[in-house]
Amino acid sequence: MFIQGLHILSELSLLKLKHPSGVFVSPCEFDPLKWLGIISVRSGYYFGGVFSFVLVLPDDFPSTKLPKLYLSKEFYHPHVDWVTGEVNMYTEFPVWNPDKHHIWHILHYFKRMLTSPTSIMVSALTEQTACIKNMRDVNYANPEAANALVHRPEEFDNQAKSCVTKLSVWTQSAQNIPSLKYMTILDLILC
């Protein structure tokens, strides 16, 4: 537990140096393996959205298990499971190496995913984009959203704007956003 705590402090120190702009995150006071955060999207389909998220580190952190990141349920994005809100990061991190990968890598990917979903589709695996165009088996958390992004961009844009309207922290009461129940302004400033 002591060693794990040192790794978490190390990640926090790295995060202060390398965090992406507009992303604020802090470990939960009572569970250092659960990190609560907010991301402000300043460009792209989700422009103007300020979304809460939860980053869950594996019990045996640091390990070869990829941490999990969750947005609100019903978040419309090719890499977000509509039912659970879990962000699929396996395209960017097919193998998680704790000596090479850090939490700031996840947050940079996450920001890029929300500001430029098409670049994530292309940069992750070119063959996945080809597969989605042919509607073959694709490993997207939300294949319907991926299909709309490629074939019906106006529909995707409308759905993304709907996420901004319905799921942004400024349009809901903080009591309805699980990750904000225990987060204070002080938590955000300290990140």
MIDOSE-1310 file (N, C-alpha, C; in nm, 2 decimals, decimal comma, always signed):
residues 191
mfiq	+0,08/-0,12/+0,00/+0,00/+0,00/+0,00/+0,09/+0,13/+0,00; +0,20/+0,12/+0,08/+0,29/+0,24/+0,08/+0,35/+0,27/-0,05; +0,40/+0,16/-0,12/+0,46/+0,17/-0,25/+0,36/+0,22/-0,35; +0,24/+0,17/-0,34/+0,13/+0,21/-0,43/+0,10/+0,36/-0,41
glhi	+0,10/+0,41/-0,29/+0,08/+0,55/-0,26/+0,19/+0,64/-0,32; +0,31/+0,59/-0,32/+0,42/+0,66/-0,38/+0,41/+0,67/-0,53; +0,36/+0,56/-0,59/+0,33/+0,57/-0,74/+0,22/+0,67/-0,77; +0,12/+0,67/-0,69/+0,01/+0,77/-0,71/+0,06/+0,91/-0,70
lsel	+0,14/+0,94/-0,59/+0,20/+1,07/-0,58/+0,29/+1,10/-0,70; +0,37/+1,01/-0,75/+0,45/+1,03/-0,86/+0,37/+1,06/-0,98; +0,26/+0,99/-1,00/+0,17/+1,03/-1,11/+0,11/+1,17/-1,10; +0,08/+1,21/-0,98/+0,03/+1,34/-0,96/+0,13/+1,45/-0,99
sllk	+0,26/+1,42/-0,95/+0,37/+1,51/-0,98/+0,39/+1,52/-1,13; +0,38/+1,41/-1,20/+0,40/+1,41/-1,35/+0,28/+1,49/-1,41; +0,16/+1,47/-1,36/+0,04/+1,53/-1,41/+0,05/+1,69/-1,40; +0,11/+1,73/-1,29/+0,12/+1,88/-1,28/+0,21/+1,94/-1,39
lkhp	+0,31/+1,86/-1,44/+0,40/+1,91/-1,54/+0,34/+1,88/-1,68; +0,26/+1,78/-1,70/+0,23/+1,74/-1,84/+0,08/+1,73/-1,86; -0,01/+1,78/-1,78/-0,15/+1,77/-1,80/-0,20/+1,85/-1,92; -0,30/+1,80/-1,99/-0,35/+1,88/-2,10/-0,44/+2,00/-2,05
sgvf	-0,44/+2,11/-2,12/-0,51/+2,22/-2,08/-0,66/+2,19/-2,08; -0,73/+2,25/-1,99/-0,88/+2,22/-1,98/-0,92/+2,09/-1,91; -0,82/+2,02/-1,86/-0,85/+1,90/-1,79/-0,80/+1,91/-1,64; -0,90/+1,89/-1,55/-0,87/+1,89/-1,41/-0,90/+1,76/-1,35
vspc	-0,81/+1,70/-1,27/-0,84/+1,57/-1,21/-0,76/+1,56/-1,08; -0,82/+1,49/-0,98/-0,77/+1,47/-0,85/-0,81/+1,34/-0,79; -0,72/+1,27/-0,72/-0,77/+1,15/-0,66/-0,88/+1,18/-0,55; -0,97/+1,08/-0,54/-1,07/+1,10/-0,44/-1,01/+1,09/-0,30
efdp	-1,05/+1,17/-0,21/-1,00/+1,17/-0,07/-1,00/+1,04/+0,00; -1,11/+0,96/-0,02/-1,12/+0,84/+0,05/-1,08/+0,71/-0,03; -1,06/+0,73/-0,16/-1,02/+0,62/-0,24/-0,92/+0,67/-0,35; -0,79/+0,66/-0,32/-0,69/+0,72/-0,41/-0,68/+0,64/-0,55
lkwl	-0,75/+0,53/-0,56/-0,75/+0,46/-0,69/-0,87/+0,52/-0,78; -0,95/+0,60/-0,72/-1,06/+0,67/-0,80/-1,02/+0,81/-0,81; -1,01/+0,86/-0,94/-0,98/+1,00/-0,96/-1,10/+1,07/-1,02; -1,13/+1,18/-0,98/-1,25/+1,26/-1,02/-1,20/+1,38/-1,11
giis	-1,27/+1,40/-1,22/-1,22/+1,51/-1,30/-1,33/+1,58/-1,38; -1,29/+1,69/-1,44/-1,37/+1,77/-1,53/-1,28/+1,80/-1,65; -1,35/+1,79/-1,77/-1,28/+1,83/-1,89/-1,36/+1,94/-1,96; -1,30/+2,05/-2,00/-1,36/+2,15/-2,08/-1,32/+2,14/-2,22
vrsg	-1,42/+2,12/-2,31/-1,39/+2,10/-2,45/-1,40/+2,23/-2,52; -1,29/+2,27/-2,59/-1,28/+2,40/-2,64/-1,28/+2,40/-2,80; -1,30/+2,28/-2,86/-1,31/+2,28/-3,00/-1,37/+2,15/-3,04; -1,41/+2,14/-3,17/-1,47/+2,02/-3,22/-1,62/+2,00/-3,20
yyfg	-1,67/+1,88/-3,22/-1,81/+1,85/-3,21/-1,87/+1,88/-3,07; -1,79/+1,86/-2,96/-1,84/+1,88/-2,83/-1,80/+2,02/-2,77; -1,77/+2,11/-2,86/-1,73/+2,25/-2,82/-1,83/+2,30/-2,72; -1,77/+2,36/-2,61/-1,86/+2,43/-2,51/-1,90/+2,33/-2,40
gvfs	-1,87/+2,20/-2,41/-1,91/+2,11/-2,31/-1,81/+2,11/-2,20; -1,86/+2,09/-2,08/-1,77/+2,07/-1,96/-1,83/+1,95/-1,90; -1,75/+1,84/-1,91/-1,80/+1,71/-1,87/-1,72/+1,65/-1,75; -1,79/+1,59/-1,66/-1,73/+1,52/-1,55/-1,69/+1,38/-1,59
fvlv	-1,58/+1,33/-1,53/-1,54/+1,19/-1,56/-1,48/+1,13/-1,44; -1,47/+1,00/-1,44/-1,41/+0,92/-1,33/-1,30/+0,84/-1,39; -1,18/+0,84/-1,34/-1,07/+0,76/-1,38/-1,05/+0,66/-1,27; -1,05/+0,53/-1,30/-1,04/+0,42/-1,20/-0,91/+0,35/-1,22
lpdd	-0,82/+0,35/-1,13/-0,69/+0,28/-1,14/-0,71/+0,14/-1,09; -0,64/+0,04/-1,15/-0,66/-0,10/-1,10/-0,61/-0,12/-0,96; -0,67/-0,22/-0,89/-0,64/-0,24/-0,75/-0,49/-0,26/-0,73; -0,43/-0,32/-0,83/-0,28/-0,35/-0,81/-0,20/-0,25/-0,89
fpst	-0,25/-0,12/-0,90/-0,17/-0,02/-0,96/-0,04/+0,00/-0,89; +0,07/+0,03/-0,96/+0,08/+0,03/-1,11/+0,09/-0,12/-1,16; +0,02/-0,14/-1,26/+0,02/-0,28/-1,31/+0,01/-0,27/-1,46; +0,00/-0,39/-1,53/-0,02/-0,39/-1,67/-0,17/-0,38/-1,71
klpk	-0,25/-0,36/-1,62/-0,40/-0,34/-1,65/-0,42/-0,19/-1,68; -0,49/-0,17/-1,78/-0,52/-0,03/-1,83/-0,62/+0,03/-1,73; -0,60/+0,15/-1,68/-0,70/+0,22/-1,60/-0,83/+0,24/-1,68; -0,94/+0,25/-1,61/-1,07/+0,27/-1,68/-1,11/+0,42/-1,66
lyls	-1,17/+0,47/-1,76/-1,22/+0,61/-1,76/-1,37/+0,60/-1,80; -1,45/+0,68/-1,72/-1,60/+0,68/-1,74/-1,65/+0,82/-1,76; -1,73/+0,84/-1,86/-1,81/+0,96/-1,88/-1,95/+0,93/-1,83; -2,04/+1,02/-1,84/-2,18/+1,00/-1,81/-2,24/+0,89/-1,91
kefy	-2,34/+0,82/-1,85/-2,41/+0,72/-1,94/-2,48/+0,80/-2,05; -2,50/+0,73/-2,16/-2,56/+0,79/-2,28/-2,48/+0,90/-2,35; -2,35/+0,90/-2,33/-2,26/+0,99/-2,39/-2,23/+0,94/-2,54; -2,26/+1,02/-2,64/-2,26/+0,97/-2,78/-2,13/+0,99/-2,84
hphv	-2,05/+0,89/-2,85/-1,91/+0,89/-2,91/-1,87/+0,75/-2,95; -1,80/+0,73/-3,06/-1,76/+0,60/-3,10/-1,68/+0,52/-3,00; -1,61/+0,59/-2,91/-1,53/+0,52/-2,81/-1,59/+0,52/-2,67; -1,71/+0,55/-2,66/-1,78/+0,55/-2,53/-1,90/+0,46/-2,53
dwvt	-1,90/+0,37/-2,44/-2,01/+0,27/-2,43/-2,14/+0,35/-2,38; -2,24/+0,34/-2,46/-2,37/+0,42/-2,44/-2,43/+0,38/-2,30; -2,42/+0,25/-2,27/-2,49/+0,21/-2,14/-2,41/+0,24/-2,02; -2,28/+0,21/-2,02/-2,20/+0,23/-1,90/-2,12/+0,36/-1,89
gevn	-2,10/+0,42/-2,00/-2,02/+0,54/-2,01/-1,87/+0,52/-2,01; -1,83/+0,39/-2,01/-1,68/+0,35/-2,02/-1,62/+0,39/-2,15; -1,51/+0,46/-2,14/-1,43/+0,50/-2,26/-1,34/+0,39/-2,30; -1,35/+0,35/-2,42/-1,26/+0,24/-2,48/-1,13/+0,30/-2,51
myte	-1,03/+0,27/-2,44/-0,89/+0,32/-2,47/-0,80/+0,22/-2,52; -0,85/+0,10/-2,56/-0,77/-0,01/-2,60/-0,71/+0,02/-2,74; -0,77/+0,11/-2,82/-0,72/+0,14/-2,95/-0,59/+0,22/-2,94; -0,58/+0,30/-2,84/-0,46/+0,39/-2,81/-0,36/+0,31/-2,73
fpvw	-0,41/+0,23/-2,63/-0,32/+0,16/-2,54/-0,36/+0,01/-2,55; -0,32/-0,06/-2,66/-0,36/-0,20/-2,66/-0,28/-0,28/-2,56; -0,17/-0,24/-2,52/-0,09/-0,30/-2,41/-0,05/-0,19/-2,32; -0,09/-0,19/-2,19/-0,05/-0,09/-2,09/+0,08/-0,13/-2,03
npdk	+0,17/-0,04/-2,04/+0,30/-0,07/-1,98/+0,33/+0,04/-1,87; +0,33/+0,01/-1,74/+0,34/+0,11/-1,64/+0,48/+0,18/-1,64; +0,57/+0,12/-1,70/+0,70/+0,19/-1,71/+0,71/+0,29/-1,83; +0,61/+0,28/-1,92/+0,61/+0,37/-2,04/+0,49/+0,46/-2,03
hhiw	+0,37/+0,41/-1,98/+0,25/+0,49/-1,99/+0,22/+0,55/-1,85; +0,16/+0,67/-1,86/+0,12/+0,74/-1,73/-0,02/+0,79/-1,75; -0,07/+0,84/-1,64/-0,21/+0,90/-1,64/-0,22/+1,02/-1,73; -0,11/+1,10/-1,74/-0,12/+1,21/-1,83/-0,14/+1,17/-1,98
hilh	-0,08/+1,05/-2,01/-0,11/+1,00/-2,15/-0,26/+0,97/-2,17; -0,32/+0,91/-2,07/-0,47/+0,89/-2,08/-0,54/+1,02/-2,10; -0,51/+1,12/-2,02/-0,58/+1,24/-2,03/-0,56/+1,32/-2,16; -0,44/+1,31/-2,22/-0,42/+1,37/-2,35/-0,50/+1,30/-2,46
yfkr	-0,50/+1,16/-2,45/-0,58/+1,09/-2,54/-0,73/+1,12/-2,53; -0,77/+1,13/-2,41/-0,91/+1,16/-2,38/-0,95/+1,30/-2,43; -0,87/+1,40/-2,42/-0,89/+1,53/-2,47/-0,90/+1,53/-2,62; -0,80/+1,46/-2,68/-0,80/+1,45/-2,83/-0,92/+1,37/-2,88
mlts	-0,97/+1,27/-2,81/-1,09/+1,19/-2,84/-1,21/+1,28/-2,85; -1,22/+1,38/-2,76/-1,34/+1,46/-2,75/-1,33/+1,58/-2,85; -1,21/+1,63/-2,87/-1,19/+1,75/-2,96/-1,19/+1,71/-3,11; -1,14/+1,59/-3,14/-1,12/+1,55/-3,27/-1,15/+1,40/-3,29
ptsi	-1,27/+1,35/-3,28/-1,30/+1,21/-3,29/-1,26/+1,14/-3,41; -1,26/+1,21/-3,53/-1,21/+1,14/-3,65/-1,07/+1,12/-3,65; -0,99/+1,21/-3,59/-0,84/+1,18/-3,59/-0,81/+1,06/-3,50; -0,89/+1,04/-3,39/-0,87/+0,92/-3,31/-0,90/+0,80/-3,39
mvsa	-1,00/+0,80/-3,47/-1,04/+0,68/-3,55/-0,93/+0,65/-3,64; -0,87/+0,75/-3,71/-0,77/+0,73/-3,81/-0,64/+0,69/-3,74; -0,60/+0,77/-3,63/-0,47/+0,74/-3,57/-0,47/+0,61/-3,50; -0,58/+0,57/-3,45/-0,58/+0,44/-3,37/-0,54/+0,33/-3,46
lteq	-0,62/+0,30/-3,56/-0,59/+0,20/-3,66/-0,66/+0,23/-3,79; -0,59/+0,25/-3,89/-0,64/+0,28/-4,02/-0,74/+0,18/-4,07; -0,71/+0,05/-4,04/-0,80/-0,05/-4,09/-0,93/-0,05/-4,02; -0,94/+0,01/-3,90/-1,07/+0,02/-3,83/-1,16/+0,12/-3,91
taci	-1,10/+0,22/-3,96/-1,18/+0,32/-4,04/-1,23/+0,25/-4,16; -1,14/+0,17/-4,23/-1,19/+0,10/-4,35/-1,30/+0,00/-4,31; -1,29/-0,06/-4,20/-1,39/-0,16/-4,16/-1,52/-0,08/-4,13; -1,52/+0,03/-4,07/-1,64/+0,10/-4,04/-1,71/+0,15/-4,16
knmr	-1,63/+0,19/-4,26/-1,69/+0,23/-4,39/-1,76/+0,11/-4,46; -1,71/-0,01/-4,44/-1,77/-0,13/-4,49/-1,87/-0,19/-4,40; -1,88/-0,14/-4,28/-1,97/-0,19/-4,17/-1,94/-0,33/-4,14; -1,82/-0,37/-4,13/-1,78/-0,50/-4,09/-1,76/-0,49/-3,94
dvny	-1,72/-0,60/-3,88/-1,71/-0,61/-3,73/-1,60/-0,51/-3,69; -1,64/-0,42/-3,60/-1,55/-0,31/-3,55/-1,55/-0,31/-3,40; -1,43/-0,28/-3,34/-1,42/-0,28/-3,20/-1,45/-0,14/-3,14; -1,55/-0,08/-3,18/-1,59/+0,05/-3,12/-1,69/+0,03/-3,01
anpe	-1,68/+0,10/-2,90/-1,77/+0,09/-2,79/-1,92/+0,13/-2,84; -1,93/+0,22/-2,93/-2,06/+0,26/-2,99/-2,05/+0,26/-3,14; -2,07/+0,14/-3,20/-2,05/+0,13/-3,35/-2,15/+0,23/-3,42; -2,27/+0,25/-3,36/-2,37/+0,33/-3,43/-2,31/+0,48/-3,44
aana	-2,25/+0,52/-3,33/-2,19/+0,66/-3,33/-2,07/+0,67/-3,43; -2,00/+0,56/-3,44/-1,89/+0,56/-3,54/-1,94/+0,56/-3,68; -2,05/+0,49/-3,70/-2,11/+0,49/-3,83/-2,16/+0,63/-3,87; -2,23/+0,69/-3,77/-2,28/+0,83/-3,80/-2,16/+0,93/-3,82
lvhr	-2,06/+0,91/-3,75/-1,94/+1,00/-3,77/-1,89/+0,99/-3,91; -1,88/+0,87/-3,96/-1,82/+0,85/-4,09/-1,92/+0,88/-4,21; -2,05/+0,83/-4,19/-2,15/+0,84/-4,30/-2,25/+0,95/-4,29; -2,27/+1,00/-4,17/-2,38/+1,10/-4,15/-2,32/+1,20/-4,04
peef	-2,22/+1,28/-4,08/-2,16/+1,38/-3,99/-2,25/+1,48/-3,93; -2,36/+1,52/-4,01/-2,45/+1,62/-3,95/-2,53/+1,55/-3,84; -2,57/+1,43/-3,85/-2,64/+1,36/-3,74/-2,55/+1,34/-3,62; -2,42/+1,31/-3,65/-2,32/+1,30/-3,54/-2,31/+1,43/-3,46
dnqa	-2,30/+1,54/-3,54/-2,29/+1,67/-3,49/-2,41/+1,71/-3,40; -2,53/+1,67/-3,44/-2,65/+1,70/-3,36/-2,64/+1,62/-3,23; -2,60/+1,49/-3,24/-2,60/+1,41/-3,12/-2,49/+1,46/-3,02; -2,38/+1,51/-3,08/-2,27/+1,56/-2,99/-2,32/+1,69/-2,92
kscv	-2,39/+1,78/-3,00/-2,44/+1,90/-2,94/-2,55/+1,86/-2,83; -2,62/+1,76/-2,85/-2,72/+1,71/-2,75/-2,64/+1,67/-2,62; -2,53/+1,61/-2,64/-2,45/+1,57/-2,52/-2,40/+1,70/-2,44; -2,36/+1,80/-2,52/-2,32/+1,92/-2,46/-2,44/+1,98/-2,38
tkls	-2,56/+1,98/-2,44/-2,68/+2,04/-2,38/-2,72/+1,96/-2,25; -2,72/+1,83/-2,27/-2,78/+1,74/-2,16/-2,68/+1,70/-2,05; -2,55/+1,68/-2,09/-2,46/+1,61/-2,00/-2,35/+1,70/-1,95; -2,34/+1,83/-2,00/-2,24/+1,92/-1,95/-2,27/+1,96/-1,80
vwtq	-2,17/+1,97/-1,72/-2,19/+2,00/-1,58/-2,27/+2,13/-1,56; -2,26/+2,22/-1,65/-2,33/+2,35/-1,63/-2,48/+2,34/-1,66; -2,52/+2,23/-1,72/-2,66/+2,21/-1,75/-2,73/+2,11/-1,66; -2,66/+2,06/-1,56/-2,72/+1,97/-1,46/-2,69/+2,02/-1,32
saqn	-2,77/+1,96/-1,23/-2,73/+1,99/-1,09/-2,62/+1,90/-1,05; -2,52/+1,94/-0,98/-2,41/+1,86/-0,94/-2,45/+1,74/-0,87; -2,57/+1,73/-0,81/-2,61/+1,61/-0,73/-2,64/+1,50/-0,83; -2,67/+1,53/-0,96/-2,70/+1,43/-1,05/-2,57/+1,37/-1,12
ipsl	-2,46/+1,43/-1,09/-2,33/+1,39/-1,15/-2,25/+1,32/-1,05; -2,24/+1,18/-1,06/-2,18/+1,10/-0,95/-2,04/+1,15/-0,92; -1,96/+1,19/-1,02/-1,82/+1,22/-0,99/-1,80/+1,36/-0,92; -1,91/+1,44/-0,92/-1,90/+1,57/-0,86/-1,95/+1,57/-0,72
kymt	-2,01/+1,46/-0,67/-2,07/+1,46/-0,54/-1,97/+1,48/-0,43; -1,85/+1,43/-0,45/-1,74/+1,44/-0,35/-1,63/+1,54/-0,39; -1,64/+1,60/-0,50/-1,54/+1,69/-0,55/-1,57/+1,84/-0,50; -1,47/+1,90/-0,46/-1,48/+2,04/-0,42/-1,40/+2,13/-0,51
ildl	-1,42/+2,26/-0,50/-1,34/+2,35/-0,58/-1,19/+2,33/-0,54; -1,17/+2,31/-0,42/-1,03/+2,30/-0,37/-0,96/+2,18/-0,44; -1,04/+2,07/-0,46/-0,98/+1,95/-0,53/-0,94/+1,99/-0,67; -1,02/+2,07/-0,74/-0,99/+2,11/-0,88/-0,87/+2,20/-0,88
ilc	-0,86/+2,29/-0,79/-0,75/+2,39/-0,79/-0,61/+2,32/-0,76; -0,62/+2,22/-0,68/-0,49/+2,15/-0,64/-0,43/+2,06/-0,75; -0,51/+2,04/-0,86/-0,46/+1,95/-0,97/-0,36/+2,03/-1,05
